[in-house]
Amino acid sequence: MIRGFGGLDTSEERKLAYQGFNVGSVYPLKRGENYVYEGFILKLMKAGWQFHDATNVVGFYPNESTEEPPEGSIIPPLDTLPKGFFHGDRIIIDPAMALSLLKNAEDPCKTFWVFRYYDLEHREFATYGKALVRLIDFIQALATANGKSTPKVNIVAHSMGGLIVREAVQITYPLSGRSAADHINKIVTLGTPHGGITFQVFNDLRWAKMLGLSAADDLDRFNPDNQKDPYQPNSLPNLQKCFPLERLLCVAGTNYRSYSIGSSSFGNRLFSVANEFGANYNRSDGLVKITNALVPDAPRAFVHKCHGGFDSLLTARESFEIATRFFFGDVRVRLRLMKAQVTRGFDIFGRSEFFFGIAVKPRKLDFELFHQSREAENCYGPFHQSDFDDPNPAFGWAGEDRLIWEGFLNSNLRDRSTDLVLRAEFYVGERDLLGIGFSDNVIFHRQYYVRAVRDEKLHLELHSNENFMRQESVFPESRMHEVEAGWQFEIDGRGFKATCQLELDYIPEDGLPVPIRPQPGHEKEDLLMA
């Protein structure tokens, strides 16, 4: 777990024992488990995971330790670990901590670690990357020494923490002749400026160096121009060459209004990204533009929280639920917009543009795992064609073939007595780009319930209300239409009608997702139920 920090001084950050991952939030209008969220740290500990602080294990020293320990001088059971952990670099493992962890009876595969990179006293990304890789190697060696097979690690990274992970993935591992994909299972980034920060002041690294800033390297990574350069190994276009993008989830915040640093919100509106039409929009979490928080072709999730603070991406239960489902979920759900037609709302005086969005909430959670709304300013669009078939909308789809949402869930569908239910809230809005006519019309806004249930085989149903919850039986009249690729259903109302398609994939513990198809005779048809 790595929290971001890009300021000029780290003194305040050093006082945060858990980098803020322990800070939770309270939802006064909620009940039960949804009332209090304790933060990432407490939530994992209550689930049986053991906490460790990487600062106590990985150290950075002024001088390189080149002298190899004499033969037989290493205390057992330290001799089961590679000798290179303890010498040969400025970044080494503390032998006393290593000995303590080896003697501990805990399962290394049920541990989680906070990586306080700024404790290394050397603010360069090369140092951060080496220390992170050294920590991952040590965790894997611990597991092997305890009789486990070599595991891969999962990483949650907030803000600049995601850029540190990319340093390890794109530079540190390749320089050592290794692939990050062999050591890292999945990565979740929370508000990471993958595309830089639009209002970056120090666009030229020379100015930062002339001022003698220790954070010059940090500031350089926030420069959008440096992230776009394909000739730089740490730039965004090279990420997919070093790590499978389907194993990277980008969580973007959308509530810039609640971010406490008002100058950042102003800067985001003043320095817009391409096709945002200047100050008309502020698609950001208050610090990072939504577009810059996403990696093209990688899964994404939207949370209506700001970048940092007590009610932010870092402290929201939504982030925890999304991350753990991505790490450990057994079903991937994809929702596509097959056909669409807007039938009203065209402003004859101005220039109408339309936005399409969806919010998704699974049953038993009192909050959304994916959020799009007019308030969040993160809906797909703007579209000027009534069928949403514009070739290049400014805020494009989640993937090819008009992919709307890609989510990961923990299902109970192997049990015949249970079902899986999602609430999908669709929204279509209109806005007059010229501001002349009747702008900001709500064209369509309606909730649907998608239910997956096993009878003789897997069926998907569409409901417009909660009546199906009164009994666990199957509702044949509500079944979705089965097609080759998945299940299709219609949404229809005053002003808008569309056809959507749901696709399900089973995610085994090891291996690639396997499609679940409804067509009879398909060999994988009922794999989820097997």
Buried (B, 14 or more C-beta within 10 A) or exposed (E): BBBBBBEEEBEEBEEBEBBBBBBBBEBEEBEEEBEBBBBBBBBBBEEEBBBBBBBBBBBBEEEEBEEEBEEEEBEEEBEEBEEEBBBBBBBBBBBEBBBEBBEBEEBBBEBBBBBBBBBBEBBBBBBBBBBBBBBBBBBBBBBBBBEEEEBBBBBBBBBBBBBBBBBBBBBBBBEEEEEBBEBBEBBBBBBBBBBBBBBBEBBEBEEBBEEEBBBBBBBBBBBBEBBEBEEBBBBBEBBBEBBEBBBBBBBBBBBBBBBEBEEBBBBBBEBBBEEBEEEEBBBBBBBBBBBBBBBBBBBBBBBBBBBBBBBBBBBBBBBBBBBBBBBEBBBBBBBBBBBBEBEEBBBEEBBBBBBBBBBBBBEEBBBBBBBBBBEBBBBBBBBBEBEBEBEEBBBBBBBEEBBBBBBBBEBEBEEEEEBBBBBBBBBBBBBBBEEEBEBEBEBBBBBBBBBBBBEEEBBBBBBEEEEBEEEEEBBEEBBBBBBEBBBBBEBEBEBBBBBBBBBBBBBEEEEEBBBBBBEEEEEBBBBBBE
